[in-house]
Amino acid sequence: MQRQFPRPAELLELMQFKKPEFNGKKRRLDSALTIADLRKVAKRRTPAAAFDYTDGAAEGELSMMRARQAFEDIEWHPDILRPAEHVDTSTQVLGGSSAMPFAIAPTGFTRLMQTEGEIAGAGAAGAAGIPFTLSTLGTTSIEGVKAANPEGRNWFQLYVMRDREISYGLVERAAAAGFDTLMFTVDTPIAGYRMRDTRNGFSIPPQLSPGVILNALPRPWWWIDFLTTPKLEFASLNTTGGTVGELLNSAMDPTISYEDLDIIRELWPGKIVVKGVQNVADSVKLIDRGVDGIVLSNHGGRQLDRAPVPFHLLPQVVREVGKDATVMVDTGIMNGADIVASVALGAKFALIGRAYLYGLMAGGREGVDRTIAILRSEIVRTMALLGVSSLDELEPRHVTQLHRFMREGAQAQADAGR
């Protein structure tokens, strides 16, 4: 090999220095390439009690871990020599359009995670062209979300309260504000046992203790935001003060029944979806009663630990009711590929909860924008690598669910006998 002295012009070509980014928020968000990266940023920037409320689940957190594992345990079957130069991620769901096959899920106490709360989520969803769902336990009013997302699609998640008139009033307000879909939630008759919250002494509003103060010292920005913005309170409830479990148990009614569903159905003029469905038989019964859709969900693993994994249930439910109703799925979604796999197996739509909140904690509205951008890029890349140009082209043949454990017992026998 002939040697030569380096030429200055060639050296200059190699020495292209990256322009420094002096905006700290933009720098840390740009460096986050995955939802897991956003989670790491969120953990650094948020006090333990608020972070663990988002990150944690019920009891041993097995349901949450199994749900995430289910998405990791998939095998793709791509088509070759089938160009997908232009990938279309748009879809029609519940009578309207969405630029991508997912919405922001309802989350409670959202301004506790970061003070922009639901305003950031609704604004980011509207800008991205996807629906935003406001929780009954939200910290921004129905009207406030409408103002933040005036042209986009807003959905409302409803808990049935002990005082039914409160629930009826919320339904009427959401309808008056132009929300087009109601999520009737059925998996929270009482609060699940969330041990991280108990160990952290987590309450609404936050209570100061030596441990809380010590944990907050490295995160002064969170406390500055918390103390210099409007009081943290539920926008739809008068009850505040107490642990999460105490608040839920005082507000929710364990006697919720199909009769309540029928009453709400009569009150609500738009589409109605039942959230928290966890078996095939209930899916069939709900569709027979005329609901527009169901969400296969175990509440992010935050209620009944060891509950069924929604992604595992998906193919069975779609076989039974997929032609007659919109089947959606949540719990454990941390990658756009998880959403693509769900659509391939028959889900019409997905909901993201923790992924959205990690972005919110990492950087407010810009962090939520980053969450959506990450998921969109993963969806587009996965579809292109599968040789798929549109969501309608995704089929069950594109993905195999790999199971680490066999389902046995009454439910498996019932499913096998259908």
Secondary structure, DSSP 8 states (H G I E B T S, - for coil): -------HHHHHHH---------HHHHHHHT--SHHHHHHHHHHHS-HHHHHHHH--STT-HHHHHHHHHHHSEEE---SS---SS-B--EEETTEEESSSEEE---SSHHHHSTTHHHHHHHHHHHHT--EEE-TT-SS-HHHHHHHSSSS-EEEEE--BSSHHHHHHHHHHHHHTT--EEEEE-S-SS----HHHHHHT-BSS----HHHHHHHTT-HHHHHHHHTSS----SS-S---SBHHHHHHHHB-TT--HHHHHHHHHH--SEEEEEEE-SHHHHHHHHHTT-SEEEE--GGGTSSTT---HHHHHHHHHHHHTTTSEEEE-SS--SHHHHHHHHHTT-SEEEESHHHHHHHHHHHHHHHHHHHHHHHHHHHHHHHHHT-SBGGG--GGGEEE--SS---SHHHHHHHT-
